[in-house]
């Protein structure tokens, strides 16, 4: 439940894997760029940046909420476990 007057932003990220703190960095960078009135392509341009300092520091975990996780059907042919 959100307090009345609280602004809520929903972010949907889809990938086959995430690095540690990656979601928090993406959320923080999105908020920073939106607040600055950046162009629609701002995040795409940042992805091309080679300097890690181009992104915002990770957003605090407080306030972030994981809603859903989805998985493809398990395929034993792609499994690397050997008996």
Phi and psi restraints in degrees (range 20) as a CNS / XPLOR table:
assign (resid 1 and name C) (resid 2 and name N)
       (resid 2 and name CA) (resid 2 and name C) 1.0 -100.4 20.0 2
assign (resid 2 and name N) (resid 2 and name CA)
       (resid 2 and name C) (resid 3 and name N) 1.0 146.0 20.0 2
assign (resid 2 and name C) (resid 3 and name N)
       (resid 3 and name CA) (resid 3 and name C) 1.0 -68.4 20.0 2
assign (resid 3 and name N) (resid 3 and name CA)
       (resid 3 and name C) (resid 4 and name N) 1.0 148.4 20.0 2
assign (resid 3 and name C) (resid 4 and name N)
       (resid 4 and name CA) (resid 4 and name C) 1.0 -59.1 20.0 2
assign (resid 4 and name N) (resid 4 and name CA)
       (resid 4 and name C) (resid 5 and name N) 1.0 134.9 20.0 2
assign (resid 4 and name C) (resid 5 and name N)
       (resid 5 and name CA) (resid 5 and name C) 1.0 89.7 20.0 2
assign (resid 5 and name N) (resid 5 and name CA)
       (resid 5 and name C) (resid 6 and name N) 1.0 -3.8 20.0 2
assign (resid 5 and name C) (resid 6 and name N)
       (resid 6 and name CA) (resid 6 and name C) 1.0 -76.7 20.0 2
assign (resid 6 and name N) (resid 6 and name CA)
       (resid 6 and name C) (resid 7 and name N) 1.0 133.3 20.0 2
assign (resid 6 and name C) (resid 7 and name N)
       (resid 7 and name CA) (resid 7 and name C) 1.0 -87.6 20.0 2
assign (resid 7 and name N) (resid 7 and name CA)
       (resid 7 and name C) (resid 8 and name N) 1.0 132.6 20.0 2
assign (resid 7 and name C) (resid 8 and name N)
       (resid 8 and name CA) (resid 8 and name C) 1.0 -119.5 20.0 2
assign (resid 8 and name N) (resid 8 and name CA)
       (resid 8 and name C) (resid 9 and name N) 1.0 136.7 20.0 2
assign (resid 8 and name C) (resid 9 and name N)
       (resid 9 and name CA) (resid 9 and name C) 1.0 -123.1 20.0 2
assign (resid 9 and name N) (resid 9 and name CA)
       (resid 9 and name C) (resid 10 and name N) 1.0 129.9 20.0 2
assign (resid 9 and name C) (resid 10 and name N)
       (resid 10 and name CA) (resid 10 and name C) 1.0 -103.4 20.0 2
assign (resid 10 and name N) (resid 10 and name CA)
       (resid 10 and name C) (resid 11 and name N) 1.0 131.0 20.0 2
assign (resid 10 and name C) (resid 11 and name N)
       (resid 11 and name CA) (resid 11 and name C) 1.0 -123.0 20.0 2
assign (resid 11 and name N) (resid 11 and name CA)
       (resid 11 and name C) (resid 12 and name N) 1.0 126.8 20.0 2
assign (resid 11 and name C) (resid 12 and name N)
       (resid 12 and name CA) (resid 12 and name C) 1.0 -110.8 20.0 2
assign (resid 12 and name N) (resid 12 and name CA)
       (resid 12 and name C) (resid 13 and name N) 1.0 119.9 20.0 2
assign (resid 12 and name C) (resid 13 and name N)
       (resid 13 and name CA) (resid 13 and name C) 1.0 -117.0 20.0 2
assign (resid 13 and name N) (resid 13 and name CA)
       (resid 13 and name C) (resid 14 and name N) 1.0 132.5 20.0 2
assign (resid 13 and name C) (resid 14 and name N)
       (resid 14 and name CA) (resid 14 and name C) 1.0 -126.1 20.0 2
assign (resid 14 and name N) (resid 14 and name CA)
       (resid 14 and name C) (resid 15 and name N) 1.0 127.0 20.0 2
assign (resid 14 and name C) (resid 15 and name N)
       (resid 15 and name CA) (resid 15 and name C) 1.0 -160.5 20.0 2
assign (resid 15 and name N) (resid 15 and name CA)
       (resid 15 and name C) (resid 16 and name N) 1.0 166.7 20.0 2
assign (resid 15 and name C) (resid 16 and name N)
       (resid 16 and name CA) (resid 16 and name C) 1.0 -88.1 20.0 2
assign (resid 16 and name N) (resid 16 and name CA)
       (resid 16 and name C) (resid 17 and name N) 1.0 -8.0 20.0 2
assign (resid 16 and name C) (resid 17 and name N)
       (resid 17 and name CA) (resid 17 and name C) 1.0 -171.4 20.0 2
assign (resid 17 and name N) (resid 17 and name CA)
       (resid 17 and name C) (resid 18 and name N) 1.0 158.8 20.0 2
assign (resid 17 and name C) (resid 18 and name N)
       (resid 18 and name CA) (resid 18 and name C) 1.0 -130.9 20.0 2
assign (resid 18 and name N) (resid 18 and name CA)
       (resid 18 and name C) (resid 19 and name N) 1.0 145.9 20.0 2
assign (resid 18 and name C) (resid 19 and name N)
       (resid 19 and name CA) (resid 19 and name C) 1.0 -85.3 20.0 2
assign (resid 19 and name N) (resid 19 and name CA)
       (resid 19 and name C) (resid 20 and name N) 1.0 163.5 20.0 2
assign (resid 19 and name C) (resid 20 and name N)
       (resid 20 and name CA) (resid 20 and name C) 1.0 -59.1 20.0 2
assign (resid 20 and name N) (resid 20 and name CA)
       (resid 20 and name C) (resid 21 and name N) 1.0 132.4 20.0 2
assign (resid 20 and name C) (resid 21 and name N)
       (resid 21 and name CA) (resid 21 and name C) 1.0 65.7 20.0 2
assign (resid 21 and name N) (resid 21 and name CA)
       (resid 21 and name C) (resid 22 and name N) 1.0 5.7 20.0 2
assign (resid 21 and name C) (resid 22 and name N)
       (resid 22 and name CA) (resid 22 and name C) 1.0 -62.1 20.0 2
assign (resid 22 and name N) (resid 22 and name CA)
       (resid 22 and name C) (resid 23 and name N) 1.0 -45.0 20.0 2
assign (resid 22 and name C) (resid 23 and name N)
       (resid 23 and name CA) (resid 23 and name C) 1.0 -63.8 20.0 2
assign (resid 23 and name N) (resid 23 and name CA)
       (resid 23 and name C) (resid 24 and name N) 1.0 -42.6 20.0 2
assign (resid 23 and name C) (resid 24 and name N)
       (resid 24 and name CA) (resid 24 and name C) 1.0 -63.8 20.0 2
assign (resid 24 and name N) (resid 24 and name CA)
       (resid 24 and name C) (resid 25 and name N) 1.0 -37.3 20.0 2
assign (resid 24 and name C) (resid 25 and name N)
       (resid 25 and name CA) (resid 25 and name C) 1.0 -68.6 20.0 2
assign (resid 25 and name N) (resid 25 and name CA)
       (resid 25 and name C) (resid 26 and name N) 1.0 -43.0 20.0 2
assign (resid 25 and name C) (resid 26 and name N)
       (resid 26 and name CA) (resid 26 and name C) 1.0 -62.5 20.0 2
assign (resid 26 and name N) (resid 26 and name CA)
       (resid 26 and name C) (resid 27 and name N) 1.0 -43.0 20.0 2
assign (resid 26 and name C) (resid 27 and name N)
       (resid 27 and name CA) (resid 27 and name C) 1.0 -64.5 20.0 2
assign (resid 27 and name N) (resid 27 and name CA)
       (resid 27 and name C) (resid 28 and name N) 1.0 -47.3 20.0 2
assign (resid 27 and name C) (resid 28 and name N)
       (resid 28 and name CA) (resid 28 and name C) 1.0 -62.1 20.0 2
assign (resid 28 and name N) (resid 28 and name CA)
       (resid 28 and name C) (resid 29 and name N) 1.0 -41.3 20.0 2
assign (resid 28 and name C) (resid 29 and name N)
       (resid 29 and name CA) (resid 29 and name C) 1.0 -67.6 20.0 2
assign (resid 29 and name N) (resid 29 and name CA)
       (resid 29 and name C) (resid 30 and name N) 1.0 -39.4 20.0 2
assign (resid 29 and name C) (resid 30 and name N)
       (resid 30 and name CA) (resid 30 and name C) 1.0 -61.8 20.0 2
assign (resid 30 and name N) (resid 30 and name CA)
       (resid 30 and name C) (resid 31 and name N) 1.0 -45.2 20.0 2
assign (resid 30 and name C) (resid 31 and name N)
       (resid 31 and name CA) (resid 31 and name C) 1.0 -62.7 20.0 2
assign (resid 31 and name N) (resid 31 and name CA)
       (resid 31 and name C) (resid 32 and name N) 1.0 -45.6 20.0 2
assign (resid 31 and name C) (resid 32 and name N)
       (resid 32 and name CA) (resid 32 and name C) 1.0 -59.8 20.0 2
assign (resid 32 and name N) (resid 32 and name CA)
       (resid 32 and name C) (resid 33 and name N) 1.0 -47.0 20.0 2
assign (resid 32 and name C) (resid 33 and name N)
       (resid 33 and name CA) (resid 33 and name C) 1.0 -67.6 20.0 2
assign (resid 33 and name N) (resid 33 and name CA)
       (resid 33 and name C) (resid 34 and name N) 1.0 -39.2 20.0 2
assign (resid 33 and name C) (resid 34 and name N)
       (resid 34 and name CA) (resid 34 and name C) 1.0 -65.5 20.0 2
assign (resid 34 and name N) (resid 34 and name CA)
       (resid 34 and name C) (resid 35 and name N) 1.0 -41.6 20.0 2
assign (resid 34 and name C) (resid 35 and name N)
       (resid 35 and name CA) (resid 35 and name C) 1.0 -65.0 20.0 2
assign (resid 35 and name N) (resid 35 and name CA)
       (resid 35 and name C) (resid 36 and name N) 1.0 -29.8 20.0 2
assign (resid 35 and name C) (resid 36 and name N)
       (resid 36 and name CA) (resid 36 and name C) 1.0 -84.5 20.0 2
assign (resid 36 and name N) (resid 36 and name CA)
       (resid 36 and name C) (resid 37 and name N) 1.0 -3.5 20.0 2
assign (resid 36 and name C) (resid 37 and name N)
       (resid 37 and name CA) (resid 37 and name C) 1.0 71.7 20.0 2
assign (resid 37 and name N) (resid 37 and name CA)
       (resid 37 and name C) (resid 38 and name N) 1.0 33.2 20.0 2
assign (resid 37 and name C) (resid 38 and name N)
       (resid 38 and name CA) (resid 38 and name C) 1.0 -67.0 20.0 2
assign (resid 38 and name N) (resid 38 and name CA)
       (resid 38 and name C) (resid 39 and name N) 1.0 159.0 20.0 2
assign (resid 38 and name C) (resid 39 and name N)
       (resid 39 and name CA) (resid 39 and name C) 1.0 -65.4 20.0 2
assign (resid 39 and name N) (resid 39 and name CA)
       (resid 39 and name C) (resid 40 and name N) 1.0 164.2 20.0 2
assign (resid 39 and name C) (resid 40 and name N)
       (resid 40 and name CA) (resid 40 and name C) 1.0 -60.8 20.0 2
assign (resid 40 and name N) (resid 40 and name CA)
       (resid 40 and name C) (resid 41 and name N) 1.0 -29.4 20.0 2
assign (resid 40 and name C) (resid 41 and name N)
       (resid 41 and name CA) (resid 41 and name C) 1.0 -88.0 20.0 2
assign (resid 41 and name N) (resid 41 and name CA)
       (resid 41 and name C) (resid 42 and name N) 1.0 4.8 20.0 2
assign (resid 41 and name C) (resid 42 and name N)
       (resid 42 and name CA) (resid 42 and name C) 1.0 -57.7 20.0 2
assign (resid 42 and name N) (resid 42 and name CA)
       (resid 42 and name C) (resid 43 and name N) 1.0 -44.8 20.0 2
assign (resid 42 and name C) (resid 43 and name N)
       (resid 43 and name CA) (resid 43 and name C) 1.0 -68.1 20.0 2
assign (resid 43 and name N) (resid 43 and name CA)
       (resid 43 and name C) (resid 44 and name N) 1.0 -37.5 20.0 2
assign (resid 43 and name C) (resid 44 and name N)
       (resid 44 and name CA) (resid 44 and name C) 1.0 -63.3 20.0 2
assign (resid 44 and name N) (resid 44 and name CA)
       (resid 44 and name C) (resid 45 and name N) 1.0 -40.2 20.0 2
assign (resid 44 and name C) (resid 45 and name N)
       (resid 45 and name CA) (resid 45 and name C) 1.0 -65.2 20.0 2
assign (resid 45 and name N) (resid 45 and name CA)
       (resid 45 and name C) (resid 46 and name N) 1.0 -37.6 20.0 2
assign (resid 45 and name C) (resid 46 and name N)
       (resid 46 and name CA) (resid 46 and name C) 1.0 -65.6 20.0 2
assign (resid 46 and name N) (resid 46 and name CA)
       (resid 46 and name C) (resid 47 and name N) 1.0 -30.9 20.0 2
assign (resid 46 and name C) (resid 47 and name N)
       (resid 47 and name CA) (resid 47 and name C) 1.0 -65.4 20.0 2
assign (resid 47 and name N) (resid 47 and name CA)
       (resid 47 and name C) (resid 48 and name N) 1.0 -27.0 20.0 2
assign (resid 47 and name C) (resid 48 and name N)
       (resid 48 and name CA) (resid 48 and name C) 1.0 -81.4 20.0 2
assign (resid 48 and name N) (resid 48 and name CA)
       (resid 48 and name C) (resid 49 and name N) 1.0 -13.9 20.0 2
assign (resid 48 and name C) (resid 49 and name N)
       (resid 49 and name CA) (resid 49 and name C) 1.0 -67.6 20.0 2
assign (resid 49 and name N) (resid 49 and name CA)
       (resid 49 and name C) (resid 50 and name N) 1.0 137.8 20.0 2
assign (resid 49 and name C) (resid 50 and name N)
       (resid 50 and name CA) (resid 50 and name C) 1.0 -90.8 20.0 2
assign (resid 50 and name N) (resid 50 and name CA)
       (resid 50 and name C) (resid 51 and name N) 1.0 -14.1 20.0 2
assign (resid 50 and name C) (resid 51 and name N)
       (resid 51 and name CA) (resid 51 and name C) 1.0 -93.6 20.0 2
assign (resid 51 and name N) (resid 51 and name CA)
       (resid 51 and name C) (resid 52 and name N) 1.0 122.6 20.0 2
assign (resid 51 and name C) (resid 52 and name N)
       (resid 52 and name CA) (resid 52 and name C) 1.0 -63.2 20.0 2
assign (resid 52 and name N) (resid 52 and name CA)
       (resid 52 and name C) (resid 53 and name N) 1.0 -24.0 20.0 2
assign (resid 52 and name C) (resid 53 and name N)
       (resid 53 and name CA) (resid 53 and name C) 1.0 -71.6 20.0 2
assign (resid 53 and name N) (resid 53 and name CA)
       (resid 53 and name C) (resid 54 and name N) 1.0 -6.6 20.0 2
assign (resid 53 and name C) (resid 54 and name N)
       (resid 54 and name CA) (resid 54 and name C) 1.0 -70.9 20.0 2
assign (resid 54 and name N) (resid 54 and name CA)
       (resid 54 and name C) (resid 55 and name N) 1.0 -21.7 20.0 2
assign (resid 54 and name C) (resid 55 and name N)
       (resid 55 and name CA) (resid 55 and name C) 1.0 -94.0 20.0 2
assign (resid 55 and name N) (resid 55 and name CA)
       (resid 55 and name C) (resid 56 and name N) 1.0 164.1 20.0 2
assign (resid 55 and name C) (resid 56 and name N)
       (resid 56 and name CA) (resid 56 and name C) 1.0 -77.4 20.0 2
assign (resid 56 and name N) (resid 56 and name CA)
       (resid 56 and name C) (resid 57 and name N) 1.0 157.2 20.0 2
assign (resid 56 and name C) (resid 57 and name N)
       (resid 57 and name CA) (resid 57 and name C) 1.0 -64.4 20.0 2
assign (resid 57 and name N) (resid 57 and name CA)
       (resid 57 and name C) (resid 58 and name N) 1.0 158.2 20.0 2
assign (resid 57 and name C) (resid 58 and name N)
       (resid 58 and name CA) (resid 58 and name C) 1.0 -56.1 20.0 2
assign (resid 58 and name N) (resid 58 and name CA)
       (resid 58 and name C) (resid 59 and name N) 1.0 140.7 20.0 2
assign (resid 58 and name C) (resid 59 and name N)
       (resid 59 and name CA) (resid 59 and name C) 1.0 -68.2 20.0 2
assign (resid 59 and name N) (resid 59 and name CA)
       (resid 59 and name C) (resid 60 and name N) 1.0 149.6 20.0 2
assign (resid 59 and name C) (resid 60 and name N)
       (resid 60 and name CA) (resid 60 and name C) 1.0 -63.7 20.0 2
assign (resid 60 and name N) (resid 60 and name CA)
       (resid 60 and name C) (resid 61 and name N) 1.0 147.6 20.0 2
assign (resid 60 and name C) (resid 61 and name N)
       (resid 61 and name CA) (resid 61 and name C) 1.0 -66.3 20.0 2
assign (resid 61 and name N) (resid 61 and name CA)
       (resid 61 and name C) (resid 62 and name N) 1.0 -29.3 20.0 2
assign (resid 61 and name C) (resid 62 and name N)
       (resid 62 and name CA) (resid 62 and name C) 1.0 -62.5 20.0 2
assign (resid 62 and name N) (resid 62 and name CA)
       (resid 62 and name C) (resid 63 and name N) 1.0 130.1 20.0 2
assign (resid 62 and name C) (resid 63 and name N)
       (resid 63 and name CA) (resid 63 and name C) 1.0 98.0 20.0 2
assign (resid 63 and name N) (resid 63 and name CA)
       (resid 63 and name C) (resid 64 and name N) 1.0 -18.6 20.0 2
assign (resid 63 and name C) (resid 64 and name N)
       (resid 64 and name CA) (resid 64 and name C) 1.0 -88.9 20.0 2
assign (resid 64 and name N) (resid 64 and name CA)
       (resid 64 and name C) (resid 65 and name N) 1.0 140.5 20.0 2
assign (resid 64 and name C) (resid 65 and name N)
       (resid 65 and name CA) (resid 65 and name C) 1.0 -135.4 20.0 2
assign (resid 65 and name N) (resid 65 and name CA)
       (resid 65 and name C) (resid 66 and name N) 1.0 121.0 20.0 2
assign (resid 65 and name C) (resid 66 and name N)
       (resid 66 and name CA) (resid 66 and name C) 1.0 -79.2 20.0 2
assign (resid 66 and name N) (resid 66 and name CA)
       (resid 66 and name C) (resid 67 and name N) 1.0 123.3 20.0 2
assign (resid 66 and name C) (resid 67 and name N)
       (resid 67 and name CA) (resid 67 and name C) 1.0 -99.3 20.0 2
assign (resid 67 and name N) (resid 67 and name CA)
       (resid 67 and name C) (resid 68 and name N) 1.0 -40.2 20.0 2
assign (resid 67 and name C) (resid 68 and name N)
       (resid 68 and name CA) (resid 68 and name C) 1.0 -155.7 20.0 2
assign (resid 68 and name N) (resid 68 and name CA)
       (resid 68 and name C) (resid 69 and name N) 1.0 150.2 20.0 2
assign (resid 68 and name C) (resid 69 and name N)
       (resid 69 and name CA) (resid 69 and name C) 1.0 -133.5 20.0 2
assign (resid 69 and name N) (resid 69 and name CA)
       (resid 69 and name C) (resid 70 and name N) 1.0 133.7 20.0 2
assign (resid 69 and name C) (resid 70 and name N)
       (resid 70 and name CA) (resid 70 and name C) 1.0 -122.2 20.0 2
assign (resid 70 and name N) (resid 70 and name CA)
       (resid 70 and name C) (resid 71 and name N) 1.0 149.2 20.0 2
assign (resid 70 and name C) (resid 71 and name N)
       (resid 71 and name CA) (resid 71 and name C) 1.0 -131.2 20.0 2
assign (resid 71 and name N) (resid 71 and name CA)
       (resid 71 and name C) (resid 72 and name N) 1.0 147.9 20.0 2
assign (resid 71 and name C) (resid 72 and name N)
       (resid 72 and name CA) (resid 72 and name C) 1.0 -72.9 20.0 2
assign (resid 72 and name N) (resid 72 and name CA)
       (resid 72 and name C) (resid 73 and name N) 1.0 161.9 20.0 2
assign (resid 72 and name C) (resid 73 and name N)
       (resid 73 and name CA) (resid 73 and name C) 1.0 -59.9 20.0 2
assign (resid 73 and name N) (resid 73 and name CA)
       (resid 73 and name C) (resid 74 and name N) 1.0 142.3 20.0 2
assign (resid 73 and name C) (resid 74 and name N)
       (resid 74 and name CA) (resid 74 and name C) 1.0 -67.0 20.0 2
assign (resid 74 and name N) (resid 74 and name CA)
       (resid 74 and name C) (resid 75 and name N) 1.0 131.7 20.0 2
assign (resid 74 and name C) (resid 75 and name N)
       (resid 75 and name CA) (resid 75 and name C) 1.0 -120.1 20.0 2
assign (resid 75 and name N) (resid 75 and name CA)
       (resid 75 and name C) (resid 76 and name N) 1.0 108.2 20.0 2
assign (resid 75 and name C) (resid 76 and name N)
       (resid 76 and name CA) (resid 76 and name C) 1.0 -61.1 20.0 2
assign (resid 76 and name N) (resid 76 and name CA)
       (resid 76 and name C) (resid 77 and name N) 1.0 -25.6 20.0 2
assign (resid 76 and name C) (resid 77 and name N)
       (resid 77 and name CA) (resid 77 and name C) 1.0 -65.8 20.0 2
assign (resid 77 and name N) (resid 77 and name CA)
       (resid 77 and name C) (resid 78 and name N) 1.0 -24.4 20.0 2
assign (resid 77 and name C) (resid 78 and name N)
       (resid 78 and name CA) (resid 78 and name C) 1.0 -94.9 20.0 2
assign (resid 78 and name N) (resid 78 and name CA)
       (resid 78 and name C) (resid 79 and name N) 1.0 3.5 20.0 2
assign (resid 78 and name C) (resid 79 and name N)
       (resid 79 and name CA) (resid 79 and name C) 1.0 -84.4 20.0 2
assign (resid 79 and name N) (resid 79 and name CA)
       (resid 79 and name C) (resid 80 and name N) 1.0 137.2 20.0 2
assign (resid 79 and name C) (resid 80 and name N)
       (resid 80 and name CA) (resid 80 and name C) 1.0 -99.1 20.0 2
assign (resid 80 and name N) (resid 80 and name CA)
       (resid 80 and name C) (resid 81 and name N) 1.0 6.4 20.0 2
assign (resid 80 and name C) (resid 81 and name N)
       (resid 81 and name CA) (resid 81 and name C) 1.0 -75.3 20.0 2
assign (resid 81 and name N) (resid 81 and name CA)
       (resid 81 and name C) (resid 82 and name N) 1.0 128.4 20.0 2
assign (resid 81 and name C) (resid 82 and name N)
       (resid 82 and name CA) (resid 82 and name C) 1.0 -116.7 20.0 2
assign (resid 82 and name N) (resid 82 and name CA)
       (resid 82 and name C) (resid 83 and name N) 1.0 131.6 20.0 2
